[in-house]
Amino acid sequence: MMEKIISITEDKLDSRGLMIFPLGGQSELGQMLWVLCYLGEILLVDAGAAYPAQDLPGVDLLLPNTSFLEANKDKIQALLLTNGHEEHCGALPYILRHLSVPRVMAPRFVSAFFTQHNNSHSKIEIANNFPIETVDARQTYKLGHFQIEWVRVNDAIADACALHISTPEGNVLYTSSFKFDQTPVDKRVPDVRRLAQLGDDGILLLISSSAGVESYGYTPSEKSVEAVLESHINNASGRVILVMSGTNTHRLQILFDIAKRTHRRALLIGDILIKTAVAALVTGNLQYDPKVEVHPCDLNTLSDKELLVIATGTEGDPMKILSELARGTNEELSTKEGDTVIVSAAILPGRLRQMANILDQFLSQGVSVVQGEQAKVHVPKHASREELKLMLSVTNPTFFIPAFGEGRHIMHHAQLAIDWGMAPDAVFPLKNGEMLSIDHGIATVIGAVESQAVLVNRDQGERVTTFTVNERKALSIEGIITISVVIDEQGKLLSGPRIDAGAAGFLNSREWEETKEQMKENILVALDAFLQKQNRSSNLDISQLRSSLREAALKTVRSRLQTKPIIQVFIHHLATKLPQS
C-alpha cells in the first residue's frame, strides 16, 4: 500500500497536540533522526548516518532526508545528540550545512569529538566549527515548550545518554542505543534509579531501541571480551591487526590495557578512531601509558611481535578497511603472511557475502582471522530481550514506538511489548516519515512526510540520484556495449563497425562471439537501409543514424542472449575533401 504523503501546513504545525516522526532509523541500522513538534516548535533528536549495502554502487553514505525540515527551518529550536556513534551523529555536518539550527546540545564526549570532527577534509563536512553546547546528565534544559534532561545509559561509547523530553502533552523518553551493563569498563553504571523515577512520574511515550531484540537474555558486558582478546593477542606469533568500530571507546580502553600487559605497541589507523581516542582522552574517558602508542614512522624499529594495530575505516566503518587490507589497497598498512586479523566488530547481514570474500583473500595470503561474537572477541552494543523488557517495566509507558532497527527488529519489538502487557493499539511500529499525533491522550498516525534517504558520494561531496544508482546497477548486471563506425560525408563506411563490451556476464558466454558477428552484419544492413532512405544525401542526420544502429544492435543481443545492455554508438563523420588553404 502506498503511504499517504501529507502536506504539513503552518496551521497543522501550530495546532495543539504533540507530533513525533522519524526521518531515518526505521527498517535500517543507522541514520537516526527524530522530529518532535509542539505548537509550531520543532525539536530534532540525533542526526545519524548509515552505510549502504552492496546494492547501491557509488554510494558511500545514507543520510536523513531534510526536505520537511528545510521547509520549516525557522521553527527548529535545537538539535539534541545522545551519543557519538556514527548512526546517531554522523549526519551532523550535513544537517548543519542544510539547516539553520540555532542550538546543538550534546554530552561532553560528543562535544569534544566534534571539535575535531568538523575539521575533517571530507567534502560533505561543514566549513567551520559549529559551537556545540555541552550538557550534564540529570540537569534540566528549557527549549520553548520543551524541557530536556539527559539520562545516563550504557553503550559501547563514553557518555551515552537517553533523553527525557517533557511537553505540556506529556513526557517522552527516547532511550537511544543502550544496554544495562552492570560492569562497564568506565565504571559508570546506567542511571536505573532516575529512569524508575521518571517512570513513576509518568511516561506518555517510550521510544526504545530494537536492534538487539533477536538476542535472548542479556547482552554480555563489554568487559567479557577482554580475556579472549588478550589470549589471542598474547599468543599471536606476528603482528596483530584488530579491526573495530571507530567509536567504541570502551573497547579502545581494553585494547590499550592489553597492549601494555602483552608488551606490544599500539598503532591507531583511521581518522575517526584517532579522533575518538583524543576526545576520550581529553574528557577523562580513556587512560593509557603514552609509551604504548606508536606512530607509523616508528614501525620499522619494531618487530612483528611488538605491534598491535587497531584499525577502522572511513566514517568508522570496519568493513571498509577489511576490504582494503584484503585487496592490498590501504595506503597505511598491508597484510603479510603470519599476521593475525581480529574482527572485533559486527558484520551486518547485508554484508555477509562481502565478508566471505574478504576471508577467502586473507586465508590465501597466509593471514589468520579471528572473527566476531562466535569467537567471543566482540559483544553487541544493543540491549537484548530481557533488557528491553526491563526498560518497559521501569518506565511503564502509555504508548510505545519500537525504534532503531531493521524491519524485523521493529516488528519483533512491537510484539514483545504486546506480550509484556501493552495494548496492541498503544504500540506504533512506525516507518520512516510516518507521523504520530498525540492529542489529549489519544494517539493516531495521521500520515507521512517525505523520508527517502539522501545518497551521498564521499569523494565527490554530492548527492547521488536514484536514477544514477539504477543506471549503475544495470551496468553491473546487463553490461555495456560500445559500437563505433567511421563514415565519409555521404555515409559510406570507411571503418568498422568495431564492437567493445564490458561489465557483463554474457562476455563469458560461448554465444557472445557468434552474437558479435551477427551484430556487425545487422549494423551494416541497418546502415545501408538508412542511406537508401536518405537517398545518400550529403546532409546526413547523424542522430537518426545513431538510433538506427543502436536499435539493430539491441535487437540482436536481446534475441540471442536475452539481455538488455546499455548500448553506446559513436559515429565518426569524416570529410573526404580537405579544405583548401
N, C-alpha and C positions, 0 to 999 in steps of 0.2 A: 504493500500500500504506500502511495506517495505521501510524504509528510506535508502537512498543511503549513506553508510558509506565510507568516502573518506580517503585516506592516505595523511596526510599533510606533504609534503616533505619540506626540507630546502629551496629549490628554491621558493616554493609557499609562505612560511612564509616571505622570504626575498623580495618578489616581491612588487611592488608599489601597493597602494590601502590600504584601511582600512578594516580589517575583525573584525566582532563582533559576539559573540555567547554566549548563556547561557549554563552553566553546571548544572543548577538547578533553581527552582523557577517558571518554566513554567508548567502550569497544576497542580500546587501544591502550598500550602500555607507554605512557608518556603524554606530553602535550597538555598538561593540566592547566585549565583556566576557567574559573567560575565567576559568574556575574550575579551580584545581588542588587536589586533595585527597590527603593522605597521612597515614595513621594518625590519622584523626579531626581533622586540622588543615586549614583551608581558606585558600587564598591567592587573592585576587582581582587580576586584571590588567586595567587600563583600565576606563573607565566612560563609554562614548560614547553620543551621541545621533545620530539620523538625521532627515532632513527627509522628510516624506511626499510621495508622488506626488499628482496631482490627483484620484485616485480615493478619497481619504479626506477628504471635506468636513468642515470644522470641526475638523480635527486639525492642530496646529502642530508637534508633535514626536513622534518614536517613541523610547521608552526601553526598556532591557532589562527583562525580566521577573525580578522578585526573589522570587518565591514560594518557590523552593527555598532561597534564601539566608535569607529571613525565618524559615523553619522550622529552620534550622541556624545562626542568627546567633551563638550562643555559641561556635561552632567557628572563626569567622573570625579570622585572625591579623593581616591587614593588607590594604590596597588599594594596589597599585603602579601608578603612572601613567608613561607613556613619552613623551608629548609633549602640547602644548597645543591640538591641533586638536579641534574640536567632536566629531568622530566617535570620539575617544579619551577625552575627559574631559568632554563636555557634559552627561552624566547624573550627574556627581559630586554636585551639590546634592541631586538626587532620591535617590540611593543613601544619602547620609548622613542624609537625613530618614527613611528607612525601615529602615535597618540601624544597629546599634551597632558601627561599625567602630573598633577600638581605635587603629589607626595608618593614616595616609595618607602615602605616601612618593613623592617626585617630584623630577625635575631642577629646577634653580634657576628657570628661566623659568616653569615651570608653577606653582611655589610663589608666585612674585611675581604671576603672573596671577590666581590665585585669592584672593590677599589682597584684591584689589579686587573680583573677580567675585562673592564671597559677599555683597557689599554691594548687589547688584542689587535693583531694585524688583520683579522678577518674582515672582509668587505661588508659583512652584514652587521658588524658591530656599530654601536653609536660612536660618533666622532669624539665626544668629550665625556669626561666623567660626570655622572649624574649623582647628586648627593642622596645617599640612602640613609634614612633615619634608623638608628639602632634602638631596638626596643628591649625591654626587660620582661621576663615571664612574671605573671601574676599582677602586672601593672595594667591599669585601665586607661585606654586612649579613646577620646571622643572625636568622631568624624561625622559632622552633621547629625542625622538622626541615629547613627550607629555608635555603639560603644564596643570597643575591641579589647580582647585580652588574649595574649599568647600563653599557652599552657604546655609545659614541658612533657614530651613523649620520648620514646626511644626510636631510633632508626640507625642506620649504619653511618651516620654523619653527625658531626657536632651540632649542638644547639637546635635539634629538630623540635618543632612545636606543632601543636594543634591550635586552632583558633576558636575562641568563643565570641560570637557576634550577637550583641543584644540589639533588638529593634523594638519599637512600640508594638509590633505584631507578635513578638515572642523571641525566644533565644535560639540561635543556630549554633551547632557545634560541628566544625569541619576538622576531622581528625588528621588530614593529610596522610602521608605514609607513616605507619607506626608499627611497633610491636612492643610487647611487655617483657623486656629483657630485665630480669631481676639481678643479673651480674654484669652490668655494662662495663665496657673497657674503661670508660672515663668516670665510672662510679657515680654517674648522675642518673638515678633511677627515675622512671616515669612518675609524674605527679598524679598518682591514682587518687590521692586524697582530694585534690582540687577537682578532678573530674567527677568524683562522687558528690562533692558539694554542689557543683553545677547541676548534676542530675537531680539532686534534692530540690534545687531552686526551680527546676522545670526546663526541659529541653523540648522546644517545639519541633525542631527538625535536626536530625543527625545525618551528616554526610560522611560516610565512612569508607575507608579503603577496602577494596575487594580482591586485590591481586593475589593474596595468599589463601583464598577460600578453598582451593582444592587440596591444601595440605591439612591433614588431620592433626589434632593435638595442639602443641605449642611450638612456635618457631625456636630453634636452638639459639642459645646465646652466641653473640659474636665471638666470645672467648673460647667457644668449643672447638674452633678451628686451629687454635694456637699450637697445641701439642702435635697435631698431624703435620701442620706446615713445618714446624721445627724439625720433625723427624725427616721429612723429605729434603729439606734444605741442608741439614747436617750430613745426611748420607750421600748427597749428590757428589759424584767424583769430579765434576767440572762446573761450569758456570750454571747458575740458576736464573732463569728469566721468568718472573712471575707477572702474569697479566691480570689486571683487575679493573674495576670501575674507577674512574678518575676522581670520584668524590667520596670515597669510603674512608673517612678519617680514622675510624676505629681499626680497620684492617691495616692501615698505614702504621698506626702506633704499634700493633702487634709485630709487624714486619721489621720495624726499626729495633724493637727489643730482641727479636730473634737474630737479626744481623749481628748485634753486639755479642750475644751468647755463643754464636757459631763462628765468630771471628771472621765475618765477611764484611765487606764494604758495600753500601747501598748506593746504587745509581738510579735516579728517577728519570724516566723518559716519558714525555707527553706534557704539553703546556698546562693542561688543566690539572694534572696530577701535581705538578710543581706549584701551581697557584693554590691548590688545596692544602699542600703541606705548609706553605708560607702563611696562609690565612689561619690554619690551625695552630701554627706556632705562635703567631702574634696575639691570638686570643686565648692562649693557655690551654688549648685542646690537643697539643702534641708536645711530648717531651722526648728529646733524643740527644745523644752524645755527638757533637759535631765531628768527632773522629770517625764516626760510622759512615758519614756521607762522602761520596766521591764524585768528582766531576769527569766528564768524558775525556778531557785532555790528560787525565791521570791513568786511563785504562791500561796503557802499555806497561805501566810499572807494576801491575797486579797479576798474579797467577789466576787461572780459571777458578781454582778452589776458593779464592778470596773474594769473589764477586757475586753479589746478588743484585740483579737488575729488576726494578719494579716499574712496570710499563703500562701505559694506557694509550688509546688512540685519540684522534681528533674529536673534540667535544666529549672526551671521556669514554668513548665507545671502545670496549675491549676487542670487539670483532675486527675493527679497522686495523689495529696493529697486528693482530694474529694473522690476518690475511697478508699484510706487508711482510712480516717475518717469514711466513711460509713461502712467499714468492720471491723473497730476497730483494724487495724494493724499498725497505725502510732506510732512510738516509743516515740514521744514527747508529744502527745496530744490524748485524746479520748473524744468523744462527750457524752453527757448525756441528759436526759430529761430536758427540759426548755431552752436548748441552742438555739440560733438563728444563722443559717449559711447564710451568704450573698455571693452569687456567683457574684462577680463584675468582670466578665470575659466573653469572647465569647466562646461558645461551637461550635466547628466545626461540619458541617453536618454529617461527618462520625462517630461522637461520640454521636449522639443524643440518640441512644438506650442505650448506656452505661450510659448516664446521667439520663435517665428514671429509670434505675435500682438503681442508687445512690439515687435518690429522694425517691423511694419506701423504701429503707433501712432507710433513715433519718426519714421519717414520722413514720415508725413503731417503732422508738426509742423515739418518742415524741420530735423530733428536728424540729423546724420551719425553712423553707427555703425561701429565697427571691432571685430571680434569674434574672439576665441578663437585656437586653435592655428593655423588656416589663415592667419590674418593675422599670425602669429608674435608676438602680444602676450601669449601665455600658454604655459607649459610645464607638464606634469603634475608632481605631487609623488611619483609612484609609480614604482618600478623597472620597466623594460621587460624583455623576454625574456632578453636576454644577461646583464643584471644578476641576474635570478632564477637563471639557470644558475650564475653566479659565486658566489652565496650558497650554492647546493648544493655546489659544488666546494670552497669554502673550509671549509665546516662538515662536509661528508660525514656526514650523519645516518644513524642506523639506521632510524628511522621518520620519516614526513613528513606534516604536515597543511597543505594549502593553505588560506589564510585571507584574510579581509578582501576581499570582492568579491561581485559578483552571481553567480548560479548558473553562468553560462557561464565566468566568470573562474576559479571554483573548479575546474571540471572540466578546463578547458584547462591550468591549472597542474598539476593532478594528472597529466595526460598528459605534460606537459613533463618532470616528474620521472621518469616511467617511461622516456621517450625518453632522458633523461640517463643512466639506468642503474639506477634503483631498481626493486626487485621490486614488481609490482602489489599484492601482499598486504602491503607495507610502507607503502603510500600510503593515507591516510584522508581523503577529501573529506567531512568531517562536515557535517551540517546543524545548525542551532541546536538545542541541547538534547541532541544525541547524545553519549553518554559513552564515551570511550575509556579502557580499563583496560590498564595495562602492569604485568605482574607476572612477575618473574624472566625478563625479556627477551621475554615473549610479550604481544603487543598484540591486544586484542579490543574490539569495540564491544559493550557489554553492555546497551544500552537507551537511554532518553532521559528527560529531566526536562522539566517544563513550561517553554516558552520563548516563547509568543506575546507579541509586543511590547506594551508599555503605550502606549496612545494618550493624548496629553495636549493639552488646550486651554490655551494660554498665558495668555490673559486671565482665564479663569475659574479657573485653577490647579487643574484637576481631571482625573481620568482620564475618557476618553471610551469608552463601551462599544461593542463591535462592533455591537450592536443599533441604537444611535443612528446609527452610521455608515451601516449598511444602510438605515435609515429615510431618512436624508438623500439617499442615492443614489437611492432610489425616488422621492423628491420631485423630484429634479433630472431624472429620466428620465421618470417617469409623470405627475408633476404632482399638484395637489391641487384638489379641488372642494369648495366650501363652499355648503351649502344652508340657507336659513333660512326658517321659516314662523312666522306668528303665529296662534294659535288661542284660542278662548274656553274657558270651563270645561267645556262639553260637547264640545269638539273641533272646533267649527265654524271654518272657515278665515276669518280676518279679513284677512290679508295674505300675499302670496307665492304660490307659492314663489319666492324670489329665489336665483339661482344665480350664483356667482362662481367663477372658476377662475384658476389661475396656475401658473408654473414648469413648463410642459409644452409639448411640440411640437405637440400636437393643437390648440392655440389658433390656429395658423396654418392649420389645415385648413379647406377650404371646407365640409366636412360639420359643422363644430362648431356653427354657428348652428342648423342643422336638428336636430342631436342635442340641443341645449339645449332647443328647443321640445318635442321628443318626451319629454325627461326631465321637463319640467314636467307634461305630460299624464299620464305614468306615475306621477308622485308624487301627483297629485290622485286618480288611480284607487286607488293604494295607501292614501291617507288615507281615502277613502270606504269601502273594503273593511274597513279596520281598525276604523272607527267602527261599521259594521254588526255586525262580530263582537263588539265591546264592548257592543252594544245601547245605544249612546250613554250609557253610564254616566257619572255625574258624577265617578267616581273613575278617571280615565284613567291607564293605565300608560304614562307618558311614555317610559320606557326601551324598551319594546316598540315603541312608535310610531316612535321614532328608528331602531330597527333595520329596521323595515318600509320606511321611506322611503329609508334608505341602500341597502337591497337593491334597491329599484326603480330607483334612480339608477345603481347599479353595473351591473346587468344591461343597462340602456340603453346606457351608454357602452362596455361591453365588446362588445356585439353590433354596434354601429355603427362604432366606431373601433378595435377590437381592442387596447385598452389597459386598464390596471387602476390608475387613480389612487387616491390616498388621498382618501376622502370623509368630510367632517365635516358633521353635521346639527345645526343649532341650532333648538330649538323654544321659542318664547316663549309661555308659557301665561298668559294674562291673565284676571283676574276681571272678569265683566261687571257685577257689582254692587259699588259702593263700600261699604266698611264704614261703619256709622253712627257718628258721633262721640258 
